């Protein structure tokens, strides 16, 4: 019988082993510190930083204390994910290997004002946090647009600058946005979608797309590049259009979910070797293999001011074992920008109206 009351003793490290171990630790710490310095602009003050990116969003949308700097208007949702088992051979993530995983999500509009009218833009978003039984999390932020307008953080920043109001008029330069798109031909797929896109009447009937590419990693460390979509089971009635008014989306969601759970299928598209995985502005060709990984089931809603989603940073690089980020530069920029926005809004509690402060636990 083995005595397990205390851990076995280890032989002392030799001088050479100790030096090697300390050197390895130093390399890891240096790499992490370097990554933080990179995203914060320590090495090059002229480079794009999370602070600059969030500042331009504040310039364009105004500052609304306590709210996200983008996707400010939203509603929390609670539910779970039911795995179909079809993604098990591609990923070791528990979310694909367990029968059920709890989910906290958030529907939102892609605007920086919590008072934006629901029909102002045709894009809706859905963010989800899957909490696995082993404590690891998968966070994902998806949008109803099929591709991103541009492929780099720098181009996105330039686009936001084109939208910024002029000091002389308080409005954007009407020539700035057309000039931007004329110099960024990679935006053609996005612009083609915009021409036919219309504001939907419901969050519930939208398809939500990862836009960025990721990797699924299986038990033998094989990687498969993927993008995913949440495809709704509910459909719009023929000819349905967005109703009048500015706040119809949350009301519609609350009414629909009161009659029963709402469902989406998680459809994972597998890339071919030649498909781009580092550019979210480029769609993948039709005909790629698609795996139905399971069903998202949403069962209740909560107000975003005091709901469970309020203090979640839906960083797309918070990933469990079995899912990895690609080298798409927008992923790192989103992660760093979300962190900056999170720190700003969570430090602004004292600036909120009294009723909102009381709602915060």
C-alpha positions in Angstrom: 0.0 0.0 0.0 1.3 3.4 -0.9 1.0 6.3 1.7 -0.7 9.2 -0.2 -0.9 11.5 2.8 2.0 13.6 1.6 3.7 14.0 -1.8 6.8 12.1 -2.6 10.0 14.0 -2.1 12.0 15.0 -5.1 15.8 15.0 -5.4 17.3 18.5 -5.2 18.0 20.2 -8.5 21.6 20.3 -9.6 23.1 23.7 -10.3 22.9 23.1 -14.1 19.2 22.0 -13.9 18.3 25.0 -11.7 19.9 27.4 -14.2 18.1 25.8 -17.1 14.7 25.9 -15.3 15.1 29.5 -14.3 16.1 30.3 -17.9 13.0 28.7 -19.2 10.8 30.6 -16.8 12.5 33.8 -17.8 11.8 33.1 -21.5 8.1 32.5 -20.8 7.8 35.6 -18.6 9.6 37.7 -21.2 7.3 36.5 -23.9 4.2 37.3 -21.9 5.6 40.7 -20.9 6.5 41.3 -24.5 2.9 40.5 -25.7 1.5 43.0 -23.2 3.9 45.6 -24.2 3.0 45.0 -27.8 -0.7 45.4 -27.4 -0.2 48.5 -25.2 2.2 50.2 -27.6 5.2 50.3 -25.3 7.7 49.5 -28.1 6.3 52.0 -30.6 4.2 55.0 -29.5 3.0 55.4 -33.1 1.5 52.0 -33.4 -2.2 51.3 -33.0 -3.0 50.6 -29.4 -6.2 49.4 -27.6 -6.4 52.9 -26.1 -6.4 54.6 -29.5 -9.0 52.2 -30.8 -11.4 52.6 -27.9 -10.8 56.4 -28.0 -12.0 56.7 -31.6 -15.1 54.7 -30.7 -15.8 57.1 -27.9 -15.3 60.1 -30.3 -17.8 58.6 -32.7 -20.4 57.3 -30.2 -20.0 59.5 -27.2 -19.1 58.3 -23.7 -21.9 56.4 -21.9 -20.6 55.6 -18.4 -20.9 51.9 -17.4 -21.7 50.7 -20.9 -19.6 48.8 -23.4 -17.8 51.1 -25.9 -19.3 49.1 -28.8 -22.4 46.9 -28.8 -23.6 49.0 -25.9 -27.4 48.2 -26.3 -28.2 44.6 -25.4 -30.0 42.1 -23.4 -28.8 39.0 -21.4 -29.9 35.5 -22.2 -29.5 32.2 -20.2 -29.5 28.7 -21.6 -27.4 25.7 -22.5 -25.7 24.0 -25.4 -26.6 20.4 -26.3 -23.8 18.6 -28.2 -24.6 16.4 -31.1 -21.3 14.6 -30.9 -20.5 15.4 -34.5 -17.5 17.6 -33.6 -15.9 15.2 -31.2 -13.4 13.8 -33.8 -12.2 17.4 -34.5 -11.9 18.8 -31.0 -11.2 17.6 -27.4 -13.2 20.6 -26.0 -15.7 19.4 -23.4 -18.4 21.5 -25.0 -18.5 19.1 -27.9 -18.0 16.0 -25.8 -20.5 16.5 -22.9 -24.2 16.2 -23.3 -25.0 19.7 -22.0 -23.0 22.9 -21.2 -24.4 26.0 -19.5 -24.4 29.2 -21.4 -24.7 32.9 -20.6 -25.2 35.1 -23.6 -26.0 38.6 -24.8 -27.8 39.9 -27.9 -26.8 43.4 -28.9 -26.6 46.1 -31.6 -23.3 47.1 -33.1 -23.3 50.6 -31.9 -21.7 52.5 -29.0 -24.8 54.1 -27.7 -27.2 52.3 -25.4 -30.0 54.5 -26.8 -29.5 53.7 -30.5 -32.7 52.8 -32.4 -33.0 49.2 -33.2 -33.6 49.8 -36.9 -30.6 52.1 -37.5 -28.3 49.3 -38.8 -28.9 45.8 -40.3 -26.4 44.1 -38.1 -27.2 42.2 -34.9 -24.7 40.4 -32.6 -24.7 37.4 -30.3 -22.0 36.8 -27.7 -21.9 33.5 -25.7 -19.9 32.1 -22.7 -19.9 28.3 -22.5 -18.7 27.1 -19.0 -17.4 23.6 -19.2 -17.6 21.1 -16.3 -13.8 21.3 -16.0 -14.0 25.1 -15.3 -12.6 26.1 -18.7 -14.6 28.6 -20.8 -15.3 29.3 -24.4 -16.3 32.8 -25.2 -17.4 33.9 -28.7 -18.7 37.1 -30.2 -20.6 36.6 -33.4 -22.3 39.0 -35.9 -25.1 38.7 -38.5 -22.8 40.0 -41.2 -21.0 37.2 -43.1 -17.6 38.9 -43.4 -15.7 41.8 -41.8 -15.3 45.0 -43.8 -11.5 44.9 -43.6 -8.8 42.5 -42.7 -6.5 44.4 -40.3 -6.9 46.4 -37.1 -5.2 49.4 -38.7 -7.8 49.5 -41.5 -10.6 49.2 -39.0 -9.2 52.2 -37.1 -8.9 54.2 -40.3 -12.5 53.3 -41.1 -13.5 54.7 -37.6 -11.6 57.8 -38.3 -13.5 58.3 -41.5 -16.7 58.2 -39.4 -15.4 60.7 -36.9 -17.2 64.1 -36.7 -15.4 67.2 -37.9 -14.8 69.8 -35.2 -16.2 72.5 -37.6 -19.6 70.8 -38.3 -20.0 68.1 -35.6 -20.7 65.6 -38.5 -18.4 63.2 -40.5 -16.9 64.4 -43.7 -19.4 63.1 -46.3 -16.5 62.3 -48.6 -14.4 60.4 -46.1 -16.2 57.0 -46.1 -16.4 56.7 -49.9 -12.7 57.6 -50.0 -11.9 55.0 -47.5 -13.8 52.2 -49.3 -12.3 53.2 -52.7 -8.8 52.6 -51.2 -9.8 49.3 -49.6 -11.0 46.9 -52.3 -11.0 44.1 -49.8 -14.3 45.5 -48.5 -16.1 44.5 -51.6 -17.8 41.3 -50.1 -19.0 43.3 -47.1 -20.4 46.1 -49.3 -22.1 43.6 -51.5 -23.8 42.2 -48.4 -24.8 45.7 -47.1 -26.6 46.5 -50.4 -29.2 43.9 -49.7 -29.1 43.7 -45.9 -32.2 45.1 -44.0 -32.7 45.5 -40.3 -34.5 42.3 -39.1 -37.5 42.4 -36.9 -36.1 39.9 -34.4 -32.9 38.7 -32.8 -34.4 35.3 -32.9 -34.5 34.8 -36.7 -30.9 35.9 -37.4 -27.9 33.8 -38.3 -24.8 34.8 -36.3 -21.3 34.2 -37.7 -17.9 33.9 -36.1 -16.4 35.9 -39.1 -12.9 35.2 -37.8 -11.3 31.7 -38.2 -10.2 29.4 -35.4 -8.7 25.9 -35.1 -10.3 22.8 -33.6 -7.7 20.5 -32.1 -8.3 16.8 -31.6 -6.8 14.2 -29.3 -3.9 13.6 -31.7 -3.1 17.3 -31.9 -4.4 17.6 -35.5 -5.7 21.1 -36.2 -8.6 21.9 -38.5 -9.3 25.6 -39.4 -13.0 26.5 -39.0 -15.5 29.2 -38.9 -18.9 28.8 -37.3 -22.5 30.0 -37.6 -25.4 29.9 -35.2 -28.4 29.1 -37.5 -31.9 29.8 -36.1 -34.7 27.3 -36.1 -37.2 30.2 -36.1 -37.9 32.0 -39.4 -39.3 35.3 -40.3 -42.7 35.4 -41.9 -42.7 36.2 -45.6 -42.3 39.9 -46.1 -41.6 40.6 -42.5 -39.9 44.0 -41.8 -38.6 45.8 -38.8 -41.5 47.5 -36.9 -41.7 51.2 -36.1 -40.1 52.4 -32.8 -36.6 52.2 -31.4 -36.8 49.3 -28.9 -38.6 46.5 -30.5 -35.8 43.8 -30.5 -35.7 43.2 -26.7 -39.5 43.3 -26.5 -39.8 40.7 -29.3 -37.2 38.5 -27.6 -38.9 38.6 -24.2 -42.3 37.7 -25.8 -40.9 34.9 -27.9 -38.9 33.2 -25.1 -41.9 33.4 -22.7 -43.7 30.9 -25.0 -40.8 28.4 -24.9 -37.1 27.9 -25.4 -35.4 29.4 -28.6 -32.9 27.3 -30.6 -30.0 27.7 -33.0 -27.9 25.0 -34.6 -24.1 25.4 -34.3 -22.8 24.8 -37.8 -19.1 24.5 -38.1 -17.5 25.0 -41.5 -14.3 23.2 -42.1 -11.7 25.1 -44.2 -9.8 23.6 -47.1 -6.0 23.9 -47.0 -6.1 26.8 -49.5 -8.7 28.9 -47.6 -7.5 32.1 -45.9 -7.5 31.8 -42.1 -6.0 35.2 -41.2 -8.3 37.6 -43.1 -11.9 38.0 -41.9 -12.8 40.1 -44.9 -12.4 37.1 -47.3 -15.3 34.6 -47.5 -14.6 31.0 -48.0 -16.0 29.4 -51.2 -19.3 27.4 -51.1 -19.1 23.7 -50.9 -17.0 23.3 -47.8 -17.8 20.5 -45.3 -20.1 21.6 -42.5 -20.6 19.8 -39.2 -23.7 20.3 -37.1 -22.0 20.5 -33.7 -25.2 20.8 -31.6 -28.0 23.0 -30.5 -28.0 26.3 -28.5 -31.1 26.5 -26.3 -32.0 29.8 -24.8 -34.5 29.7 -22.0 -34.7 33.1 -20.3 -33.8 36.8 -20.6 -32.3 39.2 -18.1 -31.9 43.0 -18.3 -28.3 43.9 -19.2 -27.9 46.3 -16.3 -28.2 43.6 -13.6 -28.1 40.3 -15.6 -25.4 37.7 -15.6 -23.9 38.9 -18.9 -23.3 42.4 -17.6 -19.8 41.9 -16.3 -18.7 39.3 -18.8 -15.9 40.4 -21.2 -16.8 38.3 -24.3 -13.1 38.1 -25.3 -12.9 35.8 -28.4 -9.6 34.5 -27.3 -10.9 33.0 -24.1 -10.8 29.4 -25.3 -10.8 25.9 -23.8 -8.4 23.2 -24.6 -9.4 21.9 -28.0 -10.1 25.3 -29.6 -7.3 27.7 -30.6 -7.2 31.1 -32.2 -5.9 31.6 -35.7 -3.3 34.2 -36.6 -6.0 36.6 -37.8 -4.7 40.0 -36.5 -8.3 41.1 -35.8 -8.6 38.5 -33.0 -5.7 40.0 -31.0 -7.0 43.5 -31.5 -10.5 42.5 -30.4 -9.2 40.8 -27.3 -7.1 43.8 -26.3 -9.8 46.3 -27.2 -12.4 44.4 -25.2 -10.1 44.4 -22.2 -9.6 48.2 -22.5 -13.4 48.8 -22.8 -14.1 46.5 -19.9 -11.7 48.3 -17.6 -13.2 51.7 -18.5 -16.8 50.7 -18.0 -16.3 48.8 -14.8 -14.4 51.8 -13.3 -17.4 54.1 -14.0 -19.9 52.8 -11.5 -19.8 56.0 -9.4 -20.9 57.9 -12.5 -24.1 55.9 -13.1 -27.5 57.2 -12.1 -28.5 56.0 -8.6 -31.1 53.5 -9.9 -28.4 51.8 -12.1 -25.9 51.8 -9.2 -28.5 50.0 -7.0 -29.1 47.4 -9.8 -25.4 46.5 -9.7 -24.7 43.7 -7.2 
